[in-house]
């Protein structure tokens, strides 16, 4: 027997992070009744990051509608607590109707139309729903993770706070996107002996000429690429370019890590006989990143030629030593940190046939094409590459809100 509906709302937005707040801002501007349900507090996913977390993208790229960065350090990189403060101030600026501490345990279609959202506070009925909780909610671990012995601490990134919270000993980081590289650098600086299992990841210098790499990425149209521009849908799972915002921002890719003393390894295969084993593919992973950098250099050179300006100096990658251990004795290791990405987890609580075989929404411009009234925001490649980034969420929110308004007042036919 279903629980009785306790409240009816025109639009329910699930998630009180940048995407949910951006949608709320636009709905408020449009006079559309709505509530935002947040499992924790505003910006909870940012609060959950590790202690030293900071943006990898410059502050000027924070372009939420009505909530762009206005501080005195546009080329800097806000640390975690400043990001949270920015989001709190943004929510307060338009009195966003956020209900904190309300987690949605299930979303179903309602018998009388619309949707039923089950929460600890009861069941809400919504005419339409916007899922703005992010597409990557479930940490991914490679298959070999199951072979780790139980006497070694192993955690996902969301379980990491700082080097001092880990047991003493060597640390193995599995995954080499932005996060994996940043944790490897932080642990090394804390005096740990660090090993990082590497995969295919793009990279670029932090600065090209006198501009941040983000400027050039925007200028060459990288953020406006769509899913159709990729070689395959799986390509959307490739991480963002390796870099960091720490210390004012600096390069942080394989060559940097190797130079400072972090030991680079191939893909993590698994553990057998007390030894961790790795694929002999480090050189291939480095070559992948170098190819992506070369492509970016070519696009920048073409852009500058079209504008009749001198191209910035973009040198060849430095030599790289691809030799790497193919196994490690786990004796003396205190922890393994999995920074190997995330996967969609909608289907664990959204009981609607609205997702493809990989768990991503089947949608057009944020509106589900299979479940009327269901919408999404803040998902990678929802419309473009920038759809999940602070530089692009606002654009999607504006377009999606126009769709919600059109659904509210559909065109009449005679």
C-alpha positions, 0 to 999 in steps of 0.5 A, spaced: 500 500 500 502 506 497 504 512 502 499 518 502 501 524 498 503 529 504 504 535 499 503 537 492 508 541 488 509 544 481 516 542 480 521 539 485 528 540 484 533 534 487 539 537 489 542 543 492 548 544 488 550 549 483 545 545 478 540 545 482 541 552 485 541 555 477 535 552 476 532 554 482 534 561 480 531 561 473 524 558 476 524 563 481 525 569 476 520 566 471 515 565 477 514 558 477 512 554 484 518 549 486 522 546 492 529 544 492 530 538 496 537 537 498 540 531 502 545 535 506 546 542 506 547 547 500 553 545 496 553 538 500 557 535 494 562 540 495 563 540 503 564 533 502 571 534 498 577 533 501 580 538 506 585 542 501 580 541 495 580 547 490 577 549 484 581 547 478 578 552 473 579 559 474 574 563 479 572 567 472 569 561 470 564 561 475 558 563 471 551 561 475 545 565 472 545 571 477 551 568 481 557 569 477 564 570 481 565 577 483 571 577 488 578 580 487 581 574 484 578 572 478 584 568 476 585 565 482 582 558 484 577 558 490 578 553 496 573 548 498 570 553 503 570 559 499 566 555 494 561 553 499 560 560 502 559 562 494 553 557 493 550 559 500 550 567 498 547 565 491 542 561 494 540 567 499 540 572 494 534 570 491 531 566 497 532 559 494 526 554 497 531 549 499 529 544 504 536 541 507 536 535 510 531 532 505 534 526 502 529 523 496 529 515 497 525 513 491 522 517 485 516 513 481 511 515 477 504 517 480 498 513 479 494 520 477 500 523 473 506 526 475 511 524 480 511 521 487 518 522 491 519 519 497 523 522 503 524 521 510 519 527 511 513 523 507 511 523 500 511 529 495 507 529 488 510 533 483 507 535 476 515 535 474 521 533 476 528 536 475 534 531 477 540 536 479 544 531 483 549 530 478 550 524 473 556 521 477 554 519 484 557 512 485 565 511 485 567 506 480 573 501 482 576 497 477 575 489 477 581 488 480 579 492 487 576 486 489 583 482 490 585 487 495 587 484 502 583 486 508 588 488 512 590 494 507 585 500 508 582 502 501 578 507 500 574 511 495 576 519 494 570 521 498 573 517 504 579 521 503 580 528 508 588 529 508 594 525 509 594 525 516 588 521 517 591 515 513 595 510 516 602 510 516 606 507 510 606 507 503 600 510 499 597 507 492 593 511 488 589 508 483 587 513 478 590 519 474 585 524 473 585 531 476 583 528 483 588 522 483 594 527 481 592 532 486 592 527 491 598 524 489 602 531 489 599 532 496 601 526 499 608 526 496 608 533 499 606 530 506 612 526 506 609 519 504 612 515 498 607 515 493 605 510 487 600 512 482 596 507 477 595 511 471 590 511 465 589 515 459 588 522 461 589 528 457 593 534 459 595 541 458 600 546 461 596 550 466 598 557 462 599 557 455 602 564 453 600 569 458 593 566 459 590 560 463 589 554 459 581 554 460 581 561 456 584 557 450 579 551 451 574 556 451 576 560 445 577 554 441 570 551 442 572 545 447 567 546 452 561 547 446 563 540 444 557 535 444 556 528 444 556 527 437 563 530 436 566 525 440 568 518 437 564 514 441 559 515 447 564 512 451 569 518 450 565 522 455 568 518 460 575 521 459 577 525 465 578 533 464 585 535 463 590 534 468 592 540 472 591 543 479 589 550 482 593 549 488 599 555 489 595 559 484 595 554 479 600 549 476 602 544 471 600 537 474 601 531 469 605 525 469 612 528 467 611 533 473 609 527 478 615 523 475 620 529 476 618 530 484 619 523 485 612 519 485 612 512 482 608 512 476 605 505 474 600 502 469 593 500 470 592 496 476 590 489 475 589 486 481 593 483 487 596 476 487 601 472 492 601 479 496 603 483 490 599 488 486 600 487 479 600 493 473 599 492 466 605 494 462 601 500 459 604 506 462 607 509 455 601 508 451 597 512 457 602 518 456 602 517 449 594 518 449 595 525 453 601 527 449 596 526 442 590 530 446 595 536 447 598 536 440 591 536 438 589 542 442 596 546 440 594 545 433 587 548 434 590 554 438 595 555 432 589 555 427 585 560 431 591 565 432 592 564 424 585 566 423 585 572 428 591 574 425 595 574 431 601 570 433 600 564 436 603 563 444 609 558 445 607 551 445 613 547 446 613 539 445 612 535 451 619 533 455 622 527 454 619 521 458 621 515 461 616 510 461 619 504 465 615 502 471 614 496 475 609 491 473 608 489 481 609 491 488 610 488 494 604 490 498 608 490 505 609 497 508 603 500 504 598 503 509 592 505 504 590 504 497 586 510 495 581 509 489 580 515 484 578 511 478 572 515 477 564 515 478 559 512 474 551 514 474 547 511 479 540 514 478 537 507 477 538 505 484 532 510 486 529 512 480 524 507 478 523 510 471 525 507 464 529 513 463 536 511 462 540 508 457 545 502 458 550 506 461 545 509 466 545 516 463 539 520 461 535 519 455 534 526 453 534 532 449 536 539 452 535 536 459 528 534 458 527 526 458 525 524 451 521 517 454 518 520 460 514 526 460 515 531 465 522 529 467 528 533 466 536 533 468 541 538 469 548 538 471 550 532 467 556 531 463 555 532 455 547 533 457 548 538 451 555 540 451 562 538 454 561 544 459 554 542 461 557 539 468 561 545 469 561 552 473 562 555 466 556 552 463 551 550 468 547 556 467 546 556 460 543 549 460 539 552 466 536 557 462 534 553 456 531 548 461 527 553 464 524 555 458 522 548 456 519 547 463 515 554 462 513 551 455 510 545 459 506 549 464 503 553 458 503 549 452 501 552 445 493 551 444 491 548 437 485 550 434 
